[in-house]
Amino acid sequence: MTKCMSSGRFDMSKEIEVSPSRLAHGTWCDRKNKYVGEGDISAAYSADCIGSDQPVRKPFVHEGQKWISGGCCGNSAYGYRLVHPSCFEGKTFTYSERVRDGHNGRSDFNGFYHGMKVKHGGETMVLCGPEVRFIAGVEAQGNLFD
């Protein structure tokens, strides 16, 4: 049985401060053939996968819920929750169905990816809006005089 978190409007501000390290883009390492120092939110960028009907990258977790990033810009990224279809109320669609209805898709109050079916872990899942922007907050520092 799938445990559902609410798939309605997310009960948070549309802007969430996170540790800047979670948004780090990392540096490509030829020897390891991967990015090193990449934050979990940046690593979850999946817009290219969604557009080419490939499985989304490993989601990041925020407050116990899985999220994917739909785009990163400087010290911020925007994301959508990743939910099981049984937990989603509303119409779902594929990427190609959404872009065929371009104007309505781009003007959806919950964001372009809200209701979009994606692949993850061998299953079809649904992206749930509204789109939330994750921004770099201030990195916590210890007290120098402790």
N, CA, C and O atoms as a MOPAC input file, in Angstrom:
PM7 MOZYME 1SCF
protein

 N      0.84800 1    -1.19100 1     0.00000 1
 C      0.00000 1     0.00000 1     0.00000 1
 C      0.88500 1     1.24300 1     0.00000 1
 O      1.88800 1     1.30400 1     0.71100 1
 N      0.51200 1     2.20900 1    -0.78500 1
 C      1.27100 1     3.45100 1    -0.89700 1
 C      0.78300 1     4.45100 1     0.13600 1
 O     -0.41400 1     4.72200 1     0.23800 1
 N      1.71800 1     4.99600 1     0.89900 1
 C      1.37400 1     6.04800 1     1.85200 1
 C      1.41000 1     7.36900 1     1.10500 1
 O      2.43300 1     7.73300 1     0.52500 1
 N      0.29700 1     8.08500 1     1.11700 1
 C      0.20000 1     9.33800 1     0.37100 1
 C      0.34800 1    10.53100 1     1.28800 1
 O     -0.24800 1    10.60000 1     2.36300 1
 N      1.15600 1    11.46200 1     0.83500 1
 C      1.18000 1    12.77400 1     1.45200 1
 C      0.17700 1    13.57200 1     0.61800 1
 O     -0.09400 1    13.20000 1    -0.52400 1
 N     -0.36300 1    14.62500 1     1.14200 1
 C     -1.32300 1    15.41900 1     0.40000 1
 C     -0.76900 1    15.81000 1    -0.96300 1
 O      0.36200 1    16.28400 1    -1.07000 1
 N     -1.57100 1    15.60800 1    -2.00200 1
 C     -1.13200 1    16.03200 1    -3.33200 1
 C     -1.75800 1    17.35900 1    -3.72400 1
 O     -1.59000 1    17.81700 1    -4.85400 1
 N     -2.47700 1    17.97800 1    -2.80000 1
 C     -3.04900 1    19.28900 1    -3.07000 1
 C     -1.97200 1    20.35700 1    -2.96900 1
 O     -0.78100 1    20.05700 1    -3.05700 1
 N     -2.38500 1    21.58600 1    -2.78600 1
 C     -1.41100 1    22.67900 1    -2.70000 1
 C     -0.47200 1    22.42800 1    -1.53400 1
 O     -0.90800 1    22.09300 1    -0.43200 1
 N      0.80800 1    22.59100 1    -1.78300 1
 C      1.82600 1    22.35500 1    -0.77800 1
 C      1.75300 1    23.46000 1     0.25000 1
 O      1.75000 1    24.63900 1    -0.10300 1
 N      1.69500 1    23.09400 1     1.51200 1
 C      1.48000 1    24.04200 1     2.59000 1
 C      2.78600 1    24.72600 1     3.00800 1
 O      3.21000 1    24.62300 1     4.15900 1
 N      3.41200 1    25.41900 1     2.06600 1
 C      4.64300 1    26.16000 1     2.34200 1
 C      4.66800 1    27.38000 1     1.44400 1
 O      3.91100 1    27.47900 1     0.47900 1
 N      5.53100 1    28.28400 1     1.77100 1
 C      5.77600 1    29.41200 1     0.88800 1
 C      6.31100 1    28.84900 1    -0.43000 1
 O      6.88600 1    27.76100 1    -0.43900 1
 N      6.13600 1    29.55400 1    -1.52400 1
 C      6.65100 1    29.08800 1    -2.80800 1
 C      8.16000 1    29.27700 1    -2.91800 1
 O      8.75700 1    28.92400 1    -3.93500 1
 N      8.78100 1    29.83100 1    -1.87900 1
 C     10.22700 1    29.99700 1    -1.84800 1
 C     10.73500 1    29.38900 1    -0.54400 1
 O     10.28900 1    29.75900 1     0.54200 1
 N     11.67300 1    28.45300 1    -0.66600 1
 C     12.18300 1    27.73200 1     0.50200 1
 C     13.69600 1    27.89200 1     0.55700 1
 O     14.39300 1    27.61500 1    -0.41900 1
 N     14.20000 1    28.33900 1     1.70200 1
 C     15.64900 1    28.46200 1     1.87400 1
 C     16.23600 1    27.10200 1     2.22100 1
 O     15.71100 1    26.37800 1     3.06600 1
 N     17.34700 1    26.76700 1     1.54700 1
 C     18.06700 1    25.53000 1     1.80600 1
 C     19.55700 1    25.84200 1     1.90300 1
 O     19.99400 1    26.93000 1     1.52600 1
 N     20.31900 1    24.90600 1     2.39900 1
 C     21.76400 1    25.07300 1     2.47100 1
 C     22.31700 1    25.27400 1     1.05900 1
 O     21.94400 1    24.53600 1     0.14700 1
 N     23.19200 1    26.24900 1     0.86300 1
 C     23.77900 1    26.47700 1    -0.46300 1
 C     24.46400 1    25.23000 1    -1.02600 1
 O     24.52700 1    25.06100 1    -2.24400 1
 N     24.97500 1    24.36100 1    -0.16000 1
 C     25.64300 1    23.15200 1    -0.64000 1
 C     24.68500 1    22.22800 1    -1.38700 1
 O     25.12000 1    21.45600 1    -2.24100 1
 N     23.39900 1    22.29400 1    -1.08400 1
 C     22.40700 1    21.45900 1    -1.77300 1
 C     22.18200 1    21.93000 1    -3.22000 1
 O     21.72100 1    21.16500 1    -4.06700 1
 N     22.51500 1    23.19300 1    -3.48400 1
 C     22.33400 1    23.76200 1    -4.81800 1
 C     23.64100 1    23.80700 1    -5.62000 1
 O     23.64900 1    24.25000 1    -6.76900 1
 N     24.74400 1    23.34800 1    -5.01500 1
 C     26.05100 1    23.40500 1    -5.68100 1
 C     26.02800 1    22.60600 1    -6.98800 1
 O     25.48900 1    21.50200 1    -7.05300 1
 N     26.62500 1    23.19400 1    -8.01800 1
 C     26.64800 1    22.53300 1    -9.32800 1
 C     27.74900 1    21.49700 1    -9.43400 1
 O     27.69300 1    20.62500 1   -10.30100 1
 N     28.73600 1    21.57400 1    -8.58000 1
 C     29.82900 1    20.61600 1    -8.61500 1
 C     30.78900 1    20.88800 1    -9.75700 1
 O     30.60100 1    21.82100 1   -10.53900 1
 N     31.81300 1    20.06800 1    -9.84100 1
 C     32.84100 1    20.18800 1   -10.86200 1
 C     33.01100 1    18.83800 1   -11.53400 1
 O     33.06100 1    17.80600 1   -10.86500 1
 N     33.10000 1    18.84600 1   -12.85100 1
 C     33.26700 1    17.58900 1   -13.58600 1
 C     34.65200 1    17.01500 1   -13.32500 1
 O     35.64700 1    17.73500 1   -13.40100 1
 N     34.72100 1    15.73500 1   -13.02000 1
 C     35.98900 1    15.04100 1   -12.79000 1
 C     36.13700 1    13.96300 1   -13.86700 1
 O     35.40800 1    12.97200 1   -13.86600 1
 N     37.09000 1    14.16800 1   -14.78600 1
 C     37.31100 1    13.19000 1   -15.85900 1
 C     37.71300 1    11.82900 1   -15.30600 1
 O     37.28000 1    10.79200 1   -15.81000 1
 N     38.53400 1    11.83800 1   -14.27800 1
 C     39.02500 1    10.58300 1   -13.72200 1
 C     37.87600 1     9.73300 1   -13.16000 1
 O     37.85600 1     8.51500 1   -13.33600 1
 N     36.92300 1    10.38300 1   -12.48400 1
 C     35.78000 1     9.66600 1   -11.89700 1
 C     34.60000 1     9.57900 1   -12.86100 1
 O     33.64700 1     8.83700 1   -12.62300 1
 N     34.67300 1    10.34700 1   -13.95600 1
 C     33.60400 1    10.39400 1   -14.94800 1
 C     32.25500 1    10.79400 1   -14.33600 1
 O     31.21300 1    10.22700 1   -14.66200 1
 N     32.30600 1    11.78400 1   -13.44300 1
 C     31.09200 1    12.29800 1   -12.81500 1
 C     31.37900 1    13.64800 1   -12.16800 1
 O     32.53100 1    14.06700 1   -12.05200 1
 N     30.30700 1    14.31900 1   -11.74900 1
 C     30.45700 1    15.57100 1   -11.01700 1
 C     30.81600 1    15.26300 1    -9.56900 1
 O     30.27900 1    14.33000 1    -8.97300 1
 N     31.71700 1    16.04200 1    -9.01700 1
 C     32.04300 1    15.93400 1    -7.59500 1
 C     31.63700 1    17.23200 1    -6.92200 1
 O     31.77200 1    18.31400 1    -7.49500 1
 N     31.13900 1    17.11100 1    -5.70300 1
 C     30.70600 1    18.29000 1    -4.96600 1
 C     29.35100 1    18.81800 1    -5.40100 1
 O     28.98400 1    19.94600 1    -5.07200 1
 N     28.60500 1    18.00400 1    -6.14400 1
 C     27.28600 1    18.43900 1    -6.61700 1
 C     26.25800 1    18.21600 1    -5.50700 1
 O     26.22900 1    17.15900 1    -4.87600 1
 N     25.42100 1    19.22100 1    -5.28200 1
 C     24.36600 1    19.11200 1    -4.27600 1
 C     23.22400 1    18.23000 1    -4.74700 1
 O     23.03600 1    18.03700 1    -5.94800 1
 N     22.47100 1    17.70000 1    -3.81300 1
 C     21.38800 1    16.77300 1    -4.15800 1
 C     20.27500 1    17.43000 1    -4.97800 1
 O     19.63800 1    16.76700 1    -5.79600 1
 N     20.03800 1    18.72000 1    -4.76700 1
 C     18.99200 1    19.39900 1    -5.54400 1
 C     19.45300 1    19.59100 1    -6.98700 1
 O     18.69200 1    19.33500 1    -7.92000 1
 N     20.68000 1    20.03300 1    -7.17300 1
 C     21.21100 1    20.17800 1    -8.53700 1
 C     21.26600 1    18.83100 1    -9.24800 1
 O     20.95400 1    18.74200 1   -10.43600 1
 N     21.65800 1    17.79100 1    -8.53200 1
 C     21.76900 1    16.45700 1    -9.12600 1
 C     20.40900 1    15.89200 1    -9.54100 1
 O     20.34000 1    14.99500 1   -10.38100 1
 N     19.33300 1    16.41400 1    -8.95700 1
 C     17.98800 1    15.92700 1    -9.27200 1
 C     17.37700 1    16.62500 1   -10.49000 1
 O     16.21300 1    16.39100 1   -10.81800 1
 N     18.16500 1    17.49200 1   -11.17000 1
 C     17.66400 1    18.16600 1   -12.37600 1
 C     17.22200 1    17.11100 1   -13.38100 1
 O     17.99700 1    16.21900 1   -13.72400 1
 N     15.98500 1    17.20400 1   -13.85400 1
 C     15.43900 1    16.15600 1   -14.71700 1
 C     14.63800 1    16.65400 1   -15.90700 1
 O     14.01900 1    15.84400 1   -16.59600 1
 N     14.62500 1    17.96000 1   -16.17700 1
 C     13.82400 1    18.46700 1   -17.29600 1
 C     14.22400 1    17.81900 1   -18.61700 1
 O     13.36600 1    17.52500 1   -19.45000 1
 N     15.52100 1    17.59400 1   -18.81200 1
 C     15.96400 1    16.96300 1   -20.05500 1
 C     15.47400 1    15.51900 1   -20.14900 1
 O     15.13400 1    15.05200 1   -21.23600 1
 N     15.43600 1    14.82300 1   -19.04000 1
 C     14.94400 1    13.44100 1   -19.01900 1
 C     13.44600 1    13.39500 1   -19.32000 1
 O     12.98100 1    12.54600 1   -20.07900 1
 N     12.70700 1    14.31000 1   -18.72100 1
 C     11.25600 1    14.34600 1   -18.91100 1
 C     10.93100 1    14.60400 1   -20.37600 1
 O     10.07700 1    13.93300 1   -20.95600 1
 N     11.61000 1    15.57000 1   -20.96700 1
 C     11.36400 1    15.92800 1   -22.35600 1
 C     11.71200 1    14.82800 1   -23.33900 1
 O     11.16100 1    14.78600 1   -24.43900 1
 N     12.61800 1    13.93500 1   -22.96000 1
 C     12.99900 1    12.84000 1   -23.87200 1
 C     12.43300 1    11.49500 1   -23.40800 1
 O     12.89800 1    10.44500 1   -23.85100 1
 N     11.44100 1    11.51700 1   -22.52700 1
 C     10.73700 1    10.32900 1   -22.04300 1
 C     11.68000 1     9.31200 1   -21.39600 1
 O     11.52300 1     8.10300 1   -21.56700 1
 N     12.66300 1     9.82800 1   -20.64900 1
 C     13.59400 1     8.98600 1   -19.90100 1
 C     13.24500 1     9.06500 1   -18.41100 1
 O     12.59700 1    10.01900 1   -17.98200 1
 N     13.66600 1     8.08100 1   -17.62700 1
 C     13.41200 1     8.16800 1   -16.17600 1
 C     14.06700 1     9.40900 1   -15.57100 1
 O     15.15200 1     9.81400 1   -15.98800 1
 N     13.40200 1    10.00200 1   -14.59100 1
 C     13.96500 1    11.15600 1   -13.90700 1
 C     15.15900 1    10.71400 1   -13.06600 1
 O     15.27600 1     9.54600 1   -12.69600 1
 N     16.03400 1    11.65600 1   -12.77500 1
 C     17.19600 1    11.37300 1   -11.93800 1
 C     16.75700 1    11.18000 1   -10.48400 1
 O     15.60900 1    11.44300 1   -10.12500 1
 N     17.68500 1    10.72300 1    -9.67300 1
 C     17.38800 1    10.47700 1    -8.26400 1
 C     16.81200 1    11.74000 1    -7.62100 1
 O     17.43800 1    12.79900 1    -7.64600 1
 N     15.61100 1    11.61700 1    -7.04700 1
 C     14.99900 1    12.78800 1    -6.42200 1
 C     15.74100 1    13.20200 1    -5.15200 1
 O     16.46800 1    12.40800 1    -4.55500 1
 N     15.54700 1    14.44900 1    -4.75500 1
 C     16.04700 1    14.90200 1    -3.45900 1
 C     14.87200 1    14.88000 1    -2.48700 1
 O     13.71300 1    14.86800 1    -2.90400 1
 N     15.17100 1    14.87400 1    -1.21000 1
 C     14.12300 1    14.81300 1    -0.19100 1
 C     14.07700 1    16.13300 1     0.55700 1
 O     15.10100 1    16.66700 1     0.98300 1
 N     12.88000 1    16.63700 1     0.70200 1
 C     12.63800 1    17.83900 1     1.50400 1
 C     11.41100 1    17.58100 1     2.36000 1
 O     10.33900 1    17.27200 1     1.84000 1
 N     11.56600 1    17.70600 1     3.67100 1
 C     10.49200 1    17.46900 1     4.63900 1
 C      9.77100 1    16.14600 1     4.38900 1
 O      8.54200 1    16.07800 1     4.42300 1
 N     10.55100 1    15.10300 1     4.14000 1
 C     10.01100 1    13.75200 1     4.00500 1
 C      9.37400 1    13.43700 1     2.66500 1
 O      8.83700 1    12.34500 1     2.48000 1
 N      9.42300 1    14.37200 1     1.72700 1
 C      8.82300 1    14.15400 1     0.42200 1
 C      9.88800 1    14.18300 1    -0.66000 1
 O     10.88000 1    14.90400 1    -0.55200 1
 N      9.67300 1    13.38700 1    -1.71400 1
 C     10.60100 1    13.35500 1    -2.83500 1
 C     10.26500 1    14.46700 1    -3.81600 1
 O      9.10000 1    14.76300 1    -4.08200 1
 N     11.32900 1    15.07600 1    -4.34700 1
 C     11.19600 1    16.18100 1    -5.29600 1
 C     12.16000 1    15.97100 1    -6.44800 1
 O     13.18200 1    15.30400 1    -6.29000 1
 N     11.84400 1    16.53300 1    -7.59700 1
 C     12.80200 1    16.63000 1    -8.70000 1
 C     12.96000 1    18.10800 1    -9.02200 1
 O     12.08100 1    18.92300 1    -8.74200 1
 N     14.08700 1    18.42900 1    -9.60900 1
 C     14.34300 1    19.80000 1   -10.02200 1
 C     14.02700 1    19.93200 1   -11.50300 1
 O     14.44100 1    19.10600 1   -12.31600 1
 N     13.29400 1    20.97400 1   -11.83900 1
 C     12.96700 1    21.24600 1   -13.23000 1
 C     13.87200 1    22.28400 1   -13.85400 1
 O     13.80100 1    22.54000 1   -15.05600 1
 N     14.73000 1    22.88500 1   -13.03200 1
 C     15.65700 1    23.88000 1   -13.55600 1
 C     16.45100 1    24.52300 1   -12.45000 1
 O     15.96900 1    24.66200 1   -11.32500 1
 N     17.66300 1    24.91400 1   -12.76600 1
 C     18.55900 1    25.57100 1   -11.81500 1
 C     19.04000 1    26.87200 1   -12.43500 1
 O     19.30800 1    26.93500 1   -13.63500 1
 N     19.14600 1    27.89500 1   -11.62600 1
 C     19.63300 1    29.18300 1   -12.10900 1
 C     20.38200 1    29.85900 1   -10.97300 1
 O     19.77500 1    30.28600 1    -9.99100 1
 N     21.69600 1    29.95600 1   -11.10400 1
 C     22.49600 1    30.58500 1   -10.05700 1
 C     22.35500 1    29.85800 1    -8.74200 1
 O     22.64100 1    28.66400 1    -8.64800 1
 N     21.91500 1    30.57700 1    -7.72400 1
 C     21.76800 1    30.00800 1    -6.38900 1
 C     20.33100 1    29.62000 1    -6.07600 1
 O     19.87100 1    29.76400 1    -4.94300 1
 N     19.62700 1    29.12700 1    -7.09100 1
 C     18.25700 1    28.67700 1    -6.86300 1
 C     17.91300 1    27.56500 1    -7.85200 1
 O     18.58900 1    27.36400 1    -8.86200 1
 N     16.84700 1    26.85900 1    -7.52400 1
 C     16.32500 1    25.80600 1    -8.40000 1
 C     14.82800 1    25.72400 1    -8.14100 1
 O     14.36300 1    26.04700 1    -7.04800 1
 N     14.08400 1    25.29600 1    -9.13600 1
 C     12.66900 1    25.09300 1    -8.87200 1
 C     12.35800 1    23.61300 1    -8.93700 1
 O     12.98500 1    22.86000 1    -9.68300 1
 N     11.38000 1    23.20900 1    -8.14400 1
 C     11.08700 1    21.78700 1    -8.04700 1
 C      9.61100 1    21.47800 1    -7.94700 1
 O      8.77100 1    22.34100 1    -7.69200 1
 N      9.33600 1    20.19800 1    -8.16200 1
 C      7.99200 1    19.63000 1    -8.04600 1
 C      8.08500 1    18.35900 1    -7.22400 1
 O      9.07100 1    17.62700 1    -7.31100 1
 N      7.05700 1    18.09500 1    -6.42600 1
 C      7.01500 1    16.84700 1    -5.67200 1
 C      6.76400 1    15.68900 1    -6.62200 1
 O      6.08300 1    15.84100 1    -7.63700 1
 N      7.31400 1    14.53600 1    -6.28900 1
 C      7.16600 1    13.30400 1    -7.05900 1
 C      6.25500 1    12.39700 1    -6.24200 1
 O      6.62700 1    11.96300 1    -5.15200 1
 N      5.05300 1    12.10600 1    -6.76600 1
 C      4.08000 1    11.32000 1    -6.00200 1
 C      3.59700 1    10.11900 1    -6.80500 1
 O      3.65700 1    10.10600 1    -8.03500 1
 N      3.12200 1     9.12200 1    -6.08700 1
 C      2.52800 1     7.94100 1    -6.72100 1
 C      1.19800 1     8.36200 1    -7.34400 1
 O      0.49200 1     9.18900 1    -6.76700 1
 N      0.83700 1     7.80800 1    -8.51800 1
 C     -0.41900 1     8.21000 1    -9.17500 1
 C     -1.66000 1     8.05200 1    -8.29700 1
 O     -2.61200 1     8.82000 1    -8.43600 1
 N     -1.66200 1     7.07000 1    -7.39900 1
 C     -2.82700 1     6.87900 1    -6.52800 1
 C     -2.96800 1     8.01600 1    -5.51600 1
 O     -4.02100 1     8.17300 1    -4.89900 1
 N     -1.92400 1     8.79500 1    -5.34900 1
 C     -1.94500 1     9.91400 1    -4.40000 1
 C     -2.25100 1    11.24500 1    -5.08000 1
 O     -2.35600 1    12.27500 1    -4.41400 1
 N     -2.39100 1    11.22600 1    -6.38700 1
 C     -2.59800 1    12.46800 1    -7.13500 1
 C     -4.05800 1    12.60900 1    -7.51800 1
 O     -4.65500 1    11.70000 1    -8.09400 1
 N     -4.61800 1    13.74900 1    -7.19300 1
 C     -5.99500 1    14.04600 1    -7.59300 1
 C     -5.94300 1    15.03800 1    -8.73600 1
 O     -5.36800 1    16.11800 1    -8.59600 1
 N     -6.52100 1    14.69500 1    -9.83700 1
 C     -6.52700 1    15.59800 1   -10.97400 1
 C     -6.13200 1    14.88100 1   -12.24300 1
 O     -5.87900 1    13.67700 1   -12.25100 1
 N     -6.08500 1    15.64500 1   -13.30900 1
 C     -5.76400 1    15.11100 1   -14.62400 1
 C     -4.24700 1    14.92900 1   -14.74500 1
 O     -3.47400 1    15.79200 1   -14.32900 1
 N     -3.83700 1    13.80300 1   -15.31400 1
 C     -2.42200 1    13.57100 1   -15.58400 1
 C     -2.21000 1    13.51000 1   -17.09500 1
 O     -3.15900 1    13.31200 1   -17.85400 1
 N     -0.97900 1    13.67900 1   -17.52000 1
 C     -0.66500 1    13.72000 1   -18.94400 1
 C      0.81000 1    13.46200 1   -19.14200 1
 O      1.59300 1    13.52300 1   -18.19400 1
 N      1.18600 1    13.17700 1   -20.36100 1
 C      2.59100 1    12.99700 1   -20.70900 1
 C      3.17200 1    14.35000 1   -21.11700 1
 O      2.44600 1    15.32700 1   -21.29900 1
 N      4.49000 1    14.38300 1   -21.25600 1
 C      5.15600 1    15.60100 1   -21.70300 1
 C      4.64300 1    16.00900 1   -23.08500 1
 O      4.33900 1    17.17900 1   -23.31600 1
 N      4.54600 1    15.04300 1   -24.00200 1
 C      4.11600 1    15.38200 1   -25.36400 1
 C      2.67400 1    15.90100 1   -25.38300 1
 O      2.35000 1    16.79300 1   -26.16700 1
 N      1.81800 1    15.35500 1   -24.53600 1
 C      0.45200 1    15.87800 1   -24.45100 1
 C      0.45800 1    17.31600 1   -23.92100 1
 O     -0.32200 1    18.15400 1   -24.37300 1
 N      1.32900 1    17.58800 1   -22.97800 1
 C      1.38800 1    18.92500 1   -22.38300 1
 C      1.88100 1    19.96300 1   -23.39100 1
 O      1.32300 1    21.05800 1   -23.47100 1
 N      2.91400 1    19.63400 1   -24.15700 1
 C      3.44500 1    20.63400 1   -25.08700 1
 C      2.51200 1    20.85000 1   -26.27400 1
 O      2.54900 1    21.91300 1   -26.89400 1
 N      1.68300 1    19.87100 1   -26.60100 1
 C      0.68000 1    20.08300 1   -27.65300 1
 C     -0.31800 1    21.15500 1   -27.25500 1
 O     -0.89100 1    21.83500 1   -28.10700 1
 N     -0.52000 1    21.30000 1   -25.95100 1
 C     -1.43700 1    22.29400 1   -25.41000 1
 C     -0.61200 1    23.40600 1   -24.76100 1
 O     -0.86400 1    23.79600 1   -23.62000 1
 N      0.36900 1    23.90500 1   -25.49700 1
 C      1.39000 1    24.81000 1   -24.98500 1
 C      0.90800 1    25.98700 1   -24.17400 1
 O      1.38500 1    26.20100 1   -23.05900 1
 N     -0.02600 1    26.76000 1   -24.70300 1
 C     -0.45300 1    27.96900 1   -23.99500 1
 C     -1.05700 1    27.62300 1   -22.63900 1
 O     -0.68200 1    28.21200 1   -21.62600 1
 N     -1.98700 1    26.67500 1   -22.61200 1
 C     -2.61600 1    26.29900 1   -21.34700 1
 C     -1.60100 1    25.67100 1   -20.39200 1
 O     -1.65700 1    25.89500 1   -19.18300 1
 N     -0.67500 1    24.88600 1   -20.94200 1
 C      0.34700 1    24.26600 1   -20.10700 1
 C      1.23200 1    25.28300 1   -19.43600 1
 O      1.54700 1    25.14600 1   -18.25400 1
 N      1.63800 1    26.30000 1   -20.16600 1
 C      2.52800 1    27.32700 1   -19.61400 1
 C      1.80800 1    28.28300 1   -18.66600 1
 O      2.45400 1    28.98700 1   -17.89000 1
 N      0.47800 1    28.31400 1   -18.72300 1
 C     -0.25000 1    29.22800 1   -17.84400 1
 C     -0.92500 1    28.50400 1   -16.67700 1
 O     -1.73000 1    29.10600 1   -15.96600 1
 N     -0.61400 1    27.23000 1   -16.47100 1
 C     -1.19600 1    26.46000 1   -15.36400 1
 C     -0.74700 1    27.08200 1   -14.03700 1
 O      0.44700 1    27.27500 1   -13.80800 1
 N     -1.68800 1    27.38300 1   -13.19000 1
 C     -1.42000 1    28.00300 1   -11.88900 1
 C     -0.44100 1    27.16400 1   -11.05600 1
 O      0.35700 1    27.72200 1   -10.30300 1
 N     -0.49200 1    25.85000 1   -11.18200 1
 C      0.36900 1    24.95400 1   -10.40700 1
 C      1.71600 1    24.68800 1   -11.07400 1
 O      2.54600 1    23.96600 1   -10.52200 1
 N      1.93900 1    25.26100 1   -12.24900 1
 C      3.21200 1    25.08700 1   -12.94400 1
 C      3.10100 1    24.12700 1   -14.11900 1
 O      2.19700 1    23.29400 1   -14.17500 1
 N      4.01700 1    24.25400 1   -15.04100 1
 C      4.02000 1    23.48000 1   -16.27600 1
 C      4.04400 1    21.97200 1   -16.04100 1
 O      3.38100 1    21.22700 1   -16.76400 1
 N      4.79900 1    21.50900 1   -15.04000 1
 C      4.96000 1    20.07100 1   -14.82000 1
 C      3.88400 1    19.45700 1   -13.92400 1
 O      3.86300 1    18.23700 1   -13.76100 1
 N      3.00700 1    20.24200 1   -13.35000 1
 C      1.96500 1    19.71700 1   -12.46200 1
 C      1.06800 1    18.72700 1   -13.21300 1
 O      0.46300 1    19.07100 1   -14.22800 1
 N      0.99300 1    17.50400 1   -12.70600 1
 C      0.16000 1    16.46500 1   -13.32400 1
 C      0.89300 1    15.64300 1   -14.36500 1
 O      0.30200 1    14.74300 1   -14.96200 1
 N      2.16500 1    15.92900 1   -14.60000 1
 C      2.92000 1    15.22300 1   -15.64100 1
 C      3.36600 1    13.85400 1   -15.14900 1
 O      3.91300 1    13.71300 1   -14.05500 1
 N      3.11900 1    12.84900 1   -15.98300 1
 C      3.55400 1    11.48400 1   -15.68200 1
 C      5.03000 1    11.35600 1   -16.06000 1
 O      5.44500 1    11.76800 1   -17.14400 1
 N      5.81200 1    10.77800 1   -15.14900 1
 C      7.23600 1    10.55400 1   -15.37700 1
 C      7.58200 1     9.14600 1   -14.91700 1
 O      6.81200 1     8.49900 1   -14.20700 1
 N      8.75100 1     8.68700 1   -15.33500 1
 C      9.22900 1     7.37300 1   -14.92000 1
 C     10.25700 1     7.54100 1   -13.81200 1
 O     11.13000 1     8.40700 1   -13.87300 1
 N     10.13000 1     6.68200 1   -12.78600 1
 C     11.12200 1     6.67400 1   -11.70500 1
 C     11.08500 1     5.30500 1   -11.03300 1
 O     10.02000 1     4.83100 1   -10.63600 1
 N     12.24200 1     4.67900 1   -10.90800 1
 C     12.33000 1     3.39400 1   -10.22500 1
 C     11.46900 1     2.31800 1   -10.85600 1
 O     10.91800 1     1.47000 1   -10.15400 1
 N     11.34700 1     2.34500 1   -12.18400 1
 C     10.54800 1     1.33800 1   -12.87800 1
 C      9.04500 1     1.55400 1   -12.78900 1
 O      8.27000 1     0.71300 1   -13.24500 1
 N      8.63200 1     2.66100 1   -12.21300 1
 C      7.19700 1     2.96100 1   -12.07200 1
 C      6.85800 1     4.27200 1   -12.75400 1
 O      7.73000 1     5.10400 1   -13.00600 1
 N      5.58500 1     4.44200 1   -13.04600 1
 C      5.09200 1     5.73600 1   -13.49500 1
 C      4.70600 1     6.51100 1   -12.24800 1
 O      3.96100 1     6.01800 1   -11.40100 1
 N      5.21800 1     7.72300 1   -12.14800 1
 C      4.91600 1     8.60600 1   -11.03000 1
 C      4.34300 1     9.90500 1   -11.60400 1
 O      4.29800 1    10.08100 1   -12.82100 1
 N      3.91000 1    10.80300 1   -10.73200 1
 C      3.31800 1    12.06600 1   -11.17600 1
 C      4.01100 1    13.22100 1   -10.46100 1
 O      4.29000 1    13.15000 1    -9.26400 1
 N      4.28300 1    14.28200 1   -11.21000 1
 C      4.83700 1    15.50300 1   -10.62200 1
 C      3.68900 1    16.35900 1   -10.12100 1
 O      2.67500 1    16.52300 1   -10.80000 1
 N      3.86000 1    16.89500 1    -8.94200 1
 C      2.78600 1    17.63000 1    -8.28800 1
 C      3.24900 1    19.03300 1    -7.93100 1
 O      4.25100 1    19.20800 1    -7.23600 1
 N      2.51600 1    20.03300 1    -8.40900 1
 C      2.82000 1    21.41500 1    -8.09100 1
 C      2.03400 1    21.87700 1    -6.89400 1
 O      1.32500 1    21.08700 1    -6.27100 1
 N      2.14800 1    23.14800 1    -6.56200 1
 C      2.74500 1    24.16500 1    -7.40100 1
 C      4.26400 1    24.09400 1    -7.39400 1
 O      4.88100 1    23.51600 1    -6.49900 1
 N      4.83600 1    24.69500 1    -8.41000 1
 C      6.28300 1    24.80200 1    -8.50800 1
 C      6.79200 1    25.56800 1    -7.28800 1
 O      6.23600 1    26.59900 1    -6.91100 1
 N      7.85700 1    25.04600 1    -6.67900 1
 C      8.45900 1    25.68200 1    -5.51800 1
 C      9.89100 1    26.05500 1    -5.86400 1
 O     10.61000 1    25.27000 1    -6.48200 1
 N     10.29900 1    27.23200 1    -5.47200 1
 C     11.66600 1    27.68800 1    -5.73200 1
 C     12.50600 1    27.47400 1    -4.47700 1
 O     12.17300 1    27.97600 1    -3.40300 1
 N     13.59200 1    26.73000 1    -4.62100 1
 C     14.53700 1    26.49800 1    -3.53500 1
 C     15.67700 1    27.49400 1    -3.70300 1
 O     16.32000 1    27.53600 1    -4.75200 1
 N     15.92400 1    28.28500 1    -2.68100 1
 C     16.95700 1    29.32000 1    -2.76500 1
 C     18.03400 1    29.08600 1    -1.71200 1
 O     17.77800 1    28.51500 1    -0.65200 1
 N     19.24200 1    29.54000 1    -2.02900 1
 C     20.35800 1    29.38800 1    -1.10600 1
 C     20.15000 1    30.28800 1     0.10300 1
 O     20.00700 1    31.50400 1    -0.02400 1
 N     20.13600 1    29.67200 1     1.26800 1
 C     20.05700 1    30.42200 1     2.51400 1
 C     21.47200 1    30.65800 1     3.03000 1
 O     22.45200 1    30.44700 1     2.31600 1
 N     21.55800 1    31.08600 1     4.24000 1
 C     22.86000 1    31.32500 1     4.85800 1
 C     23.32800 1    30.02500 1     5.47400 1
 O     22.59200 1    29.39200 1     6.23000 1
 N     24.55000 1    29.61800 1     5.15700 1
 C     25.14300 1    28.40000 1     5.71200 1
 C     25.38600 1    28.62100 1     7.19700 1
 O     25.99500 1    29.61700 1     7.58700 1
 N     24.91300 1    27.69900 1     8.02400 1
 C     25.09900 1    27.82300 1     9.47200 1
 C     26.58200 1    27.70000 1     9.81100 1
 O     27.28400 1    26.84400 1     9.27300 1
 N     27.04900 1    28.56800 1    10.71300 1
 C     28.42600 1    28.52300 1    11.16400 1
 C     28.44200 1    28.33900 1    12.68100 1
 O     27.58000 1    28.85100 1    13.39500 1
 N     29.42100 1    27.61400 1    13.14300 1
 C     29.57900 1    27.43800 1    14.58600 1
 C     30.09200 1    28.72400 1    15.21800 1
 O     30.66200 1    29.57600 1    14.53700 1
 N     29.89100 1    28.85500 1    16.49300 1
 C     30.38000 1    30.01100 1    17.22500 1
 C     31.88300 1    29.87200 1    17.40800 1
 O     32.34400 1    28.86500 1    17.94500 1
 N     32.64800 1    30.85100 1    16.97600 1
 C     34.10800 1    30.80800 1    17.06000 1
 C     34.61800 1    30.83200 1    18.49600 1
 O     35.76100 1    30.45200 1    18.74900 1
 N     33.78500 1    31.27600 1    19.44300 1
 C     34.24500 1    31.44100 1    20.81400 1
 C     33.73800 1    30.35300 1    21.75500 1
 O     33.86400 1    30.49300 1    22.97100 1
 N     33.17000 1    29.27600 1    21.22400 1
 C     32.70900 1    28.15400 1    22.06700 1
 C     33.86100 1    27.32300 1    22.53900 1
 O     33.66100 1    26.34200 1    23.25500 1

